[in-house]
Amino acid sequence: MAKSLTMAAFSATLGVAVISFPGWKSITCILLYFLFLFFTQRLNHLFYYFLIFIIFVLVASWNNHRNVTTFSGTETQQIVYFTDQPDIDGNILRGKVDTLTGEQLMLQYKIKSEQEKVQLQAGLKIGVSCPITGNLAEPERRRNPNGFDYKRYLELHSIFWIFKADTLSLPTCSAAKQTFVQSIRDFRSEAIIYVNEHFPKESSGFVNALLFGDQKWIDEDELVTYQRLGLVHLLAISGLHVSFLAGFLFYLGIRVGVTRERMTLIMLLLLPIYIVLSGASPSVLRSCFMAMLFFAASLSKKHLTAGEIIASIYLLLLLYNPNFLYNIGFELSFSVAFSIIMSGGMIQRYSNKLVQLLVISVICQLAALPVLLYYFYEVSLLGIFLNVLFVPIYSSILLPFSIVVLLLHLVSTALADPFLYVLNGTFLLCNRIADLVIHIPLASVTFGKPVFLILLLLVIAVLGLFICWDTQSKYSKLVRYLLISLLIIQYNIQKLSPFGEILFVDIGQGDCIFIKLPYNRGNYLIDTGGSIAFNQEAWMERRKTYNTAEDIIIPLLKSKGIHHLDKLILTHPDADHIGSASEVLQHISVKSIVIGRESESDYLGKDFVEVAKSKGIPIQTLKRGEVWEAGGVSFQVLHPYKKEENTNDASIVLYAKMGGLTWLFTGDFGIEGEPELIASFPTLRADVLKAGHHGSKTASSEELVETILPKVSIISAGKNNRYGHPHQEVLDVFTKHGVKIFRTDSHGAITYRFKKSTGTFSTQLP
């Protein structure tokens, strides 16, 4: 029965996926799957699985059909209803709200004063209804390759608009009668606030994650460290948490004299409440529903195997909401839990408990491998051993200890303080260990995002390895070699690629250009972007500050399987060009940093200089006339040639020929220096001009355009930037001379992919 339900789950998965991703990839998976069934299953079983496939095709189609907006986008007034606690981060309020039509919106409101923030924190509760005015805006699409698609994310949650409110007056709001579910959510929100106010900052976020499934209060750097080490699952409520809590309560009830039947009924009533109390994430739903089905089967005296239970829950959840399939937590939770359950016999072969724990850790890492590579582009080879250490600590010590300390704190602060000190110290110790381990080689290995074929083969290899391991098949060694070979190929994918790439990254208002030569013969990053910091009052500060390197550049490079940069070229010292350089150096191996000669003093005191010194990365200077070659490409430095007072005019200007085109990269080089450049290089021609200074009218003069005769101009500017870049005068010059214009503010990232002397431009946005 478990095997049949498992195959039904595979059929359902393909049925849902083919609707969202029609095309040759889905068809290939479907054909391979049913070809496998044709040779391994009887005809009646084949028909049954095909019927499941068709049912879920219809379910997914119906879900897509009804998952549409009722708004035109012109609405400016709404009455919204808070069904969940809004998040107030600094001076920004965000939260999902219901409208009178029943459609959900993502509300965004900029708080105007500290007093208003205090009032909103105290008065905006679940169940409150408020009239608001503002404008509907479409969520942002993915603006860079492999970047986060916020629009897609919201659509999967049936949200199609962001309502940017101009007014949100608390006195005009009214409290409606709460439902039972909303009362539980309100209790959860109050409990999270209580923990944040009374527990140390270092541990409060972890306690809220373990008890209430809310990770947003954990320090971002710590969360990323746990993620890179393959330990982030410990901070999500999962089977370990539910098993411990359900088992403890059931045992406690039996010990105080409650009958098993009555205690089973109590658990069936408490578990749905716990689902809401802990945030109702996919991992919570999976764990709690499995526990409920187990208790229900026990009550009815029916025996269900763990495999039957998890496959049934998977089918029911996917039937309820096919979009669960695209939730990372859903994918990880089911893939890992299913693998552990189906490998139960294999685990029991080992009598030593430590060995069993190690085997379980290996199973979890293998099961999560395709998902981790697809979404996060890297895996931790040390994660297998770290889980052996951290899983018992979190499940057997920190989880129960957090519950005990919270309950004690509610009774008596003085009584709880000594225990809270120990709890906080234990979290700090775990975090310290994680921070030390992350710097060890192999702690986190970047593989890049696999292409479809490699991803498909990885899934097949992992499944094959589990089957061979469980059945002790003679093909085990062959499957292991296949899996290792695929990982080696994926790790070295750039060395095998004959394609080069010039990518103008959309990092907002700033410059960042990534150049990758064929066969990994050269990786260069020109500038890193960076936001300009403005002094803010303490109440306006947010939990995490936006950083172009950590939020865009580093994930982008990792997704492409880039392990190092040969040169980090910093054209000039303005913050929107070098502001994120230190973060790039901390996360990506860089062989050398390049700055303009005669500008050395302008970089004194910059953060990246200290980071470079600590890592032993040399800082080189370049001036006019210097050349370097790599992979058959020659890079010529046309500027600077002397000391400049204006930092923009000190920009490094590079000339190169790649992919059959000539390129001129100008940084913020402007019209004051352009005449001298033209006079020094009167025969200079460039097919592609990176417009100077983000398309400002202080650069890209008509004289320069008439001299170099570009066919294409790339303008790197932020969407709706405060400077009005690009300037209309510059656009008119390019248009007058028939230059095709690409703009990051309009097109998102701009890519030129080439092989030998031919290539193609593409944009992230249409």
C-alpha positions, 0 to 999 in steps of 0.5 A: 500500500505504501508503495502504491501511495508513493507512486500516486504522489509522484503522479500527482506531482507531475500533474501539478508541475505540467500545468505550471511549467508546460514545455519539453522539460515537463513532457520529458519527465512525464514520458520517463516516469510513465515509461518506467511504470510501463516496464515495472507495473501491471496494466491496472496499476498503470491506469490507476497512476495515470488517473491520479495524474489526470486528476491533479492536472485538472485540480491544478488547472482549476486552481490557476483558473480561479487564482486571479485578481478582481482589481483593475489596479486603479483603485485608491481606497480600500477597507482592509481587515487584518487577519494576521499580525502586521510586521512593523520593521523600522518605519515600514509596516507590511502585512497581508490584509483581506479586502471586502471582496475577499481578495488579499493584498500586501499592505505597505505603509511608511510610518511618519513618526515614532509616536505613530509607530508606538500607536500602531504597534499597540493598536493594530491587532488581528481582527481590526478593520481599517479604511486606507487610501493609496495606490495599487502597485504590481509586485516586482518581478525577478530583475536578475538571473536566478534572483528572487521573483517576488511577484511569483511568490505572492501569486502562489499565495493568491496575492496580486497587488501591493497596496502602498498606503498613504494614510492609515489612521488608527482612530478610524479603525474598528475592532471586529469580533475575532474568530477562534482561529484569529484568537489563536493567532493573536495569542501567538503574536502576543507570545512572540512580543513577550519573548522579544521583550523579556529574553536576551536579544541573542536568544529571543529570535531562536526561541520564537523560531523553535516555539512559534515558527517565526524566524524573522527575529533571528540575526540575518548573519546567523540565519545565513550561517545556519542555512549554509551549514545545512542546519536551518531546518533546526530553526523550523518547526518540523517532525522533531518538534511535533514528535517531542511535544505530542509524545510528551503531552501524551505521556504526561496525560497517561501518567496523570490518569487519563485513558489512552483513548481519551488522551488520543482524542485530546491530541486530535483536538490540540494538534490543529490548535498547535498548527495555528499557534506555530505559524502553519508552515508546510513543515508544520502542516506535514508534521501535525497532520501525520501525527493526527493521522497516526492518532486517528488510526490508533483510535480506530484500531487500524494499522497504517505504516509511516510511508502510507501516512506521509504519502496520504498527507502529501496527496491531501495537501497538494489536493487542497493547494497545488501551489504548495508544490513550489514552497521550499519548506514543503519540498524540503520537509516532504523529501527529507521526511519521506526519505527517512521513513522509507529508509527505516529498515536500512537505519535499523541495520546499525545497532550503534545509536551514534552510527544511526544518527550519522546514517540519518544525517546522510539520508537527510543531506542526500534527500535535500541535495537537489532542492538545496542546489536548485534554490541555494546553489551550495551544500555543506559537506560538513553538514552531515557531521554537524547535524549529528552534533546539533540535532540532539542539542536542539531537539533534546535540550534547547527545545524543551528547555525553551518551553520550560524557561518561558513557562517559568518566566510567566510565573516568576522572572526571578525564578526564571532568570538563572535558567534563562542565562543558561539557555542564552549561553547555550544558544550563544555557544551553538552560534559560536561553533557555527560561526567558526565552522563556516570558515572551514574549507568544505563547510559550504561548497558552491555548485551553482544552479543545475541545468535541467538535465543535471537536476533530473539526473541528480534526482534519479541518482539520489532515488536510485541510491536509496533503493540500492542502499535499502535493497543492498543491490549490486548496482549501489557502487555504480549509482554512487559513482553516477552521483559523484560524477554529476556533482563533479561536473556541476562543480566544474560546469564553468570550466566546461562551458564554451560560452562567455558572458557579459552581465550588467547586473541590476543593483539599483542606482549604481554599477556592477558588471560581471564578465565571464570568459569561456572555459572559466579563463577569466572572471571579472567584476567591475564595481559592486554597487552599494547603497548610500547611507543616510542618518536615521533616527533609531526608531526608523532603523530596520532589522536588516539593511539592504546590501547589493552584495549580499542580496544580489551579487553574491547569490547571482555569482553562486547561482552561476557556479562562480568560485572566484574572481580573477579581478575585482575592478573598482572604477572609482571610490563613490559609494554606489560603485564600491559600497558593497566591495567588502561583502564581496571579498568576505564571501567570494574568493578574489585574486586581486583588486584593481583601482586607478593609479593616482587615486590611492589616497581616495580609498584610504579608510574604506572598509574593503581595504581592511578586509583585503589586508586580512585576507592577503588580497593584493590591491593593484593600480592601473593607468593608461597604456596598461594591458592584460590578456586572458582567454584570447581577450585583451583588456586595455586601460584608457584612463586614468592617466593623471591625478584627478580632483573629481572622483568621477573623472578618475574612473577607470575606463576599459576597452575590450573586444569580446564575442565579436564586439568591441566594448567601452566600460566607462564607470562615471567618466564624464564630459569634462574628461571625454574631450581629452580621451577623444584627442588621445584616441581619435580612432577609438571605436566601440560597438557597445558603450556603457554610458557614463554616470548612469546616463547623467547629462554630465557624461556621454556627450554627443562628441563622444558618441560621434567619435566611437560610433556605438551600436548599443548603449547600456545604461545602469540606473535604479528604477525611479531613482531620485536623480532622474537618471538617465537624462532625456538629453542623453537618450536623445543623443543616442536616439539621434545616432541610431544607438540601441538603448538598454537600461537596467531600470527598464529592462532589469539585468542585461546579458550578452552571451557569446561563443567565439565571435557571435553572441546575443543580447537579452534582458531579464524583463521584457 
